[in-house]
Amino acid sequence: MFFGGLAIFLFGIKYMGDGLQKTAGDKLRDILDKFTSNPIMGVLAGIVVTVLLQTSTGTTVLAIGLVNAGFMTLRQSIGVIMGANIGTTVTAFIIGLKISDYALPIIAIGTFLIFFLKNRKANNIGQVFFGFGALFYGLSLMGEGLKPLRDLEIFAELTVSMSEIPLLGVLIGTIFTVAVQSSSASIGLLQQLYEQGAMTLDAALPVLFGDNIGTTITAVLAALGASIAAKRAAMTHVIFNLIGTIIVLLLIHPYISMMYFLQERLNLNEAMTIAVAHGIFNTSNVLIQLPFVAVLAFIVTKIIPGNETVIEYKAQHLDPALVQQSSSIALGQAKKETLRMAELSEQGLVAASDFVKTKQKRHAELTYQFEDAINNLDRKITDYLIRISANSLSTQDSAQHSMLMDTVRDIERVGDHMENIIELAEYQVTNKVKVSELALEDLNDMFNLTIETLKQAIKALDTNDILEARAVILKEEKIDKMERQLRKKHILRLNEGACEASAGIIFVDMISNLERIGDHAVNIAEAVIGEE
């Protein structure tokens, strides 16, 4: 009954979080991106997103993903992680409201909204209701399943030990949270045990602090294969929660006395007492450590040293004020940003080439980051150009405007093709497809020629050099010719049995994507020639 209840509880939390996320719209990433200008704003953003996701781990993993992608700095992520720790206390307060008796009617309302209404928004709200009801139903089953524990002598001895040795409680809380991958479930369990009299407050509170350490493990796992910055963000989460636990353990007896006083004075039920203890602990931890965000960032930088490629996602040259003041200057700024976008596409193609050669995961991640950055700049530059087009433009400005619109679209397509190449290489690794050495050499030659062609097209765009642009067109003819030759060579290798059929499909698709990148490089060059 306990394990079934735990399963329904975890499902309820996940389902409710998904429903809240859909109801709020997919704006969580935007909230974290826009409202993290300083640590205090980061804390508020972390609280909001955690309440919507119903999981601090989800928020922390999202923050780590944004740091890994370059959308957020380490310092910004520290504020978000602190906010997530406050936001996660909301679940414990909800549990403390004691509405388990209404769990099944709430599930029924959710089911009705999901199955009997065709409106998507109503379905999403139904998902929230269903998850909310399932959370409480699972919790009540967990409580029923735990009742026999009260009569077990070994469990009674364990709770006495936890009261006398708080570190033991911290360890048990950490292990259980790591096992179920949810601090909300651990705290819900703790609320049930305390409510049933199976555990005293003296024993429950150290377990509560251990839950906070255990919840950091998921973030650590999420950062294992990620960038150095993402690893640092995960390490910050661990250090932050460890420091908080050490501080509260030093003051454990006054803290327990304070909680007994609050329980009596505010007439709190057992579950709400644990929720209040959790809320005070996490909020105090944030208030104590918030002024030391820079120190935390310094410590984790020393623990996890190293430099890496930092991709600046955000537009650097698009000043909205210039759109009204001078269309010509605004177009000049849009061109600068387009050039930066083009350089990112070139760097992404180099990273893709490195991944095909070395199969090192870092190169694949870099390529995906470059692709994300390109997509972000594509939206930003296109929006900026659309705003410029609302002004009356001279013939020359109008021509440049059209050229930039076309060029941005071509660069975005280059990003798509380099992503396709990475997906093909990942398929090769996952399915252990062996590509012959000769095929890899041919592929390397075509990569080099394509990168060179793209680089020259970017140079032509930067300098408006017609000769460079014409050289690009000649090089692209070489790419087309090379693709035809490599296809023929590949067919010969297949006939001779030197290459597997599955490897051949990957090889042909890769050279086809490189040929398409060559076409987009020519489009950029022709736009330069056309503008002249």
Phi, psi and omega in degrees: 000320180298310183293323176296317178298318178298318180298314180294321178300310181297320178297317180301315180298314182295315184293320179294317178299317178297318179295316178298319180297317180292321180295320181284349185084162183278059185253004185298318179297320179295321179300313181293326181289317188273324190254040179233034184294330175219165185304323182294315176297324178298319178299314181297318178297319179298320179297310183301311183294322180293320177297322180287323182274339184060032175200123178291327179298317179300317179295316181297317179296321177298316179297318179297320177299319180290324176293316180300325182274351179090004180284338187220143178276167179301315182298319178298319183294329181297317177300317181296317180297320177296316178297323179299324180294328176282317182300327184290342180290341181301320181300317180297322178294320178300315179298322181294343181289345176058062177245029180301328181298336182260008185303311185292317175300323179295318177299319180297317178299315179300317180297317179301313182295327181284315190265335188252354177244139184267358181281128184298320180297318178297321177299317180295319178294322176300321179298320178298313180298314182299313180298320181297315178294318181297323178304310182288323179295316178299321181296318180292324176294319177302315181299316179298318181294334183272348185307318181299340181300328183301327185271354181277124182296321182297324179289321178299319179294322180296317181293325176296316179300319180294327178292320183278327181238089182305328181300328178296317177298319179300316181296316180297316179300318180297311183298315182295319181293321176298320182294315184265354177059032179203114178291329179299319180294318180297316182289323175301318178297316180299318179298320179295314182297319181291323181295323183276358180079011179283348184211142177274166179296325179300325180275326185289321186296316176301323178297320179302317180292326177294325177303321181294329177284317182300327183291346180283342187296321180300319179295321178297316179298321181295333185266355186304313182265009187267188184287170179300318180300319180292321176299320179295321179298317179295319179297324177300317179301315180296310183298316181303312182288326178295314180300315179301317181293319179298315181300313184289330178292327177293334182246027190300318184290314174300326181294316180296317179300318179298320182291323175297319180296314181295321180300317181286314185293319183266001180055050183277141171285172187299314182297320181290330177298315178296318180299316180294318178300318179295315181296315180296317181300308184291320180293317179297320179300318179294314182298323180290317189266345183304319180294347185252027180303316181297321179294317177301315179299319180296315182299312183292331177293326178285323180291318179244086183282175175120155176246154177208171179295123177254118181266120179274105184286320191286146179297138184254338189244357188270088180273115183300328183297329183291335182302318181280325186286312183204113180297322182298313181293320179299320177295322177300318178293321178297323179294319178301317181291325178295321178296320178295320177298319180296320179295323176297323179293322178294315179296323178295321179293323177296317179297322178297318178299317180297321180293319179299324181283312190260336185061024176279128187304326183302321181293322178295315180299319179300317181298316178298323178294317178298319179297318177300315181297319179297315179298320180296314180292327177303312179296314184295314182293317181299315178301317181298316180293324178296320179294323178295323184294345177289340178276162174279124185252147174289167180302317181294315179295322180297319179295318180293323178300312179298318181299317181292320178301314181294318183295317179300319180296319180294319180295320179299322179292325176301316178302317179298317182292322179291328176293320177302318181298317179298317181298321177295317179294323178293322176300319179299316181293311184300318184264010177052044178276126182265121176261133184295156181299321180297318180296319180296321177297314179300317180297318179298318179299318182289324175301311182301316181294319181293317179299317179300318181294315180297318180300319181291324178296321179294320179296318178298319179295319182293316188259356186056037184270115182294321182297317177299316181299319179292325178296326178297316181298319179294318181295322182295327175298323177295321179298314179301316182295317180298319181299316180298316181295318182292325176299315180297315179299322181294318179299320177297317180298320178298314181297325181277353181077015181278351184217140178285154179296318181295324177293325180297320179298315179299314182300311182296318179295323180294313181292330177294318177295322178294322178296321179292325176297320176301319178298318180291327176297319177296319178302319178296314181297318181292329176296323178294315180296317181298321181294319178298000000 
